[in-house]
């Protein structure tokens, strides 16, 4: 990034930084934090300040989709106006927001709420590039207290991959998400790991292992005899894994073979 784009109080977030869904360290009220797979940036509020993201590393604070020409050189900006942060799309592809809301190029800026907002840029070869945004609340009566986070569940590497594939619609914050079918998940897993010969039965087996573990931990509505639909059981497993932050939007990078 060019030196003139940097702010004196700006902080770089390194590659491999924890997902912003887990919260942020203590920061000035109203500060914005943005993170992609290659790193991110955090800065305090100030009228007229702008944080840029896109694939042209020298021209942006957050580089995203550096190897994907579907992502614009400068694709979006986070601008501070009237005491809040606004997201604007200045690229050529739409930006997907939570609840399947789309922000189109040159559309009116979208006001960002306090807390966590994952945004996605569609890329080539069915990739999606995640930019995580977190705005620190202005009114924090207990701003010195430690944030209380949910306790994630332990998953093996294979369990995590299966559940990320199965629950990708939940992690991409779609409206009314549903799990993939066993067949769909097995096909997707085979594309990712051709040598593993994934089958629908194998997918079902891994989900059953995790379901039993969550049921033993006291999570309700996870057994087939408790619900009329087996799909509802899988839905509840995925909801609990997302609620507990066991699965995060950043886990979607596993679906592309390499970080976006």
Buried (B, 14 or more C-beta within 10 A) or exposed (E): BEEEBEBEEBBBBEEEBEBBBBBBEEBEBBBBBBBBBBBBBBBBBEEEBBBBBBBBBEBBBBBBBBEBEBBBBBBBBBBBEEEBBBBBBBBEBBBBBBEEEEBEBEEEBBEBEBBBBBBBBBBEEEBBBBBBBBBBEEEBEEEEEEEEEEEEBEBEEBBBBBBBBBBBBBBBBBEEBBBBBBEBBBBBBBEBEEEEEBBBEBBBEBBBBBBEBBBEEEBEBBEEEEBEEEEBBBBBBBBBBBEBBBBBBBBBBBBBEEBB
